[in-house]
Each structure stands twice: as C-alpha cells, then as structure tokens.
Amino acid sequence: MKKKKLLLHCCCAPCSSYVAMELSKEYDVTCLFYNPNIDVPGEYEKRKLEMEKLAGSDELKVIYGKHEPNKWLAAIRGYEQEPEGGKRCKICFEMRLAETARIAREMGFDFFATTLTVAPMKNALFINKTGEAVALKSGVSYLPSDFKKKDGYKKSVSRSNELGLYRQKFCGCSFSLPNKRFAPNVKK
C-alpha cells in the first residue's frame, strides 16, 4: 500500500532525528526547515547545516523555506517581553504551521505535522489546537501529536548524540536566550 505524503515542519535537526524516523514508518515524509524565529546571527546557518547533515545521514527529503526573521520580528512586535510559552510563542507557532500548511497544499501533501511537540518545554495541546485551526483554513489535514510521550524527547537526544548533531539550548529567537545578550532590530 502506498504511504500517505506528510510534510513535517522541522524546528531543528536534533528534534527531527527522532520524529522523522518515527513518522517514516507510516508516512512518506518530507521535512520542511522553516524557522523565521531564528534571529541570532549565525544561528540559522548553523542549524541549517545540521539539518543538511541529518538529511544526508538518514536520506531524508528536505525543503528549505525562506529565512524571514524580519517578518517574524514584525509579527511578534509588542510581545518581546512575554515569558517563554506566552503570546510571542503562540504567534510564532501559528506562523510556522501556516507556512507549512501552505506549502503542503501547494505541493499536494496529504498531511502536515511539526516536530515542535517533542520538546519538553513546548505545550503540545496548544500546538495541536493551532495546527488543527490552520488545517481548517488551508484544507490540508494536520496530524496531531505529542512526540515527547513514550520517551520521544529522550530518544531524540540519544539519536542526535549518536549522529553528533549540534544541540542548541534555546528555541532560536533572541528573546529565549538565557542571558538575552542579543537584541534584534526589525529592518524596514
């Protein structure tokens, strides 16, 4: 039986290392690296290189979306001081899932999903509600998940360590940095 096509939004290679492998058991998975929230200089390229490394080792199909940090910064303007998991993050999740759904629709995928739910600090219930709302607007089905269950996060850490992948300590946006040493400016 032919597998259904799934477009998987990938936040980073370490999270993708487990999730893509797990989903590939049931779906024909293509990864989408789309992360406009990564606004710290050099961080986006570092993470993109790690995604390329993972794609090569696991023979993953990967699409690289546009890197649009100014678009993201404009979208979250006014929410810079929100705590991690607050309104800024909700805007960010919706932005990334909407782009994933748009590409999934244009390219004829049956489903879209995200690796975001493997992270222990991310609210899977909210992410799934956002994905389902985006699915209604886009006409492409969303695959709800909580990949951190059944030791998913632990397995992603182990797998990324095996592959020697760079594991970041923040989501990618400057506002989530532990010491907030970088303050971005939106370019007009």
HELIX and SHEET records of a PDB file:
HELIX    1   1 ALA A   13  LEU A   23  1                                  11    
HELIX    2   2 GLU A   43  ASP A   58  1                                  16    
HELIX    3   3 PRO A   69  ILE A   76  1                                   8    
HELIX    4   4 LYS A   87  MET A  107  1                                  21    
HELIX    5   5 THR A  115  VAL A  118  5                                   4    
HELIX    6   6 ALA A  124  SER A  138  1                                  15    
HELIX    7   7 LYS A  149  ASP A  151  5                                   3    
HELIX    8   8 GLY A  152  LEU A  163  1                                  12    
HELIX    9   9 SER A  174  SER A  176  5                                   3    
SHEET    1   A 5 LYS A  61  TYR A  64  0                                        
SHEET    2   A 5 TYR A  27  PHE A  33  1                                        
SHEET    3   A 5 LYS A   4  CYS A  10  1                                        
SHEET    4   A 5 PHE A 111  THR A 114  1                                        
SHEET    5   A 5 SER A 141  TYR A 142  1                                        
END                                                                             
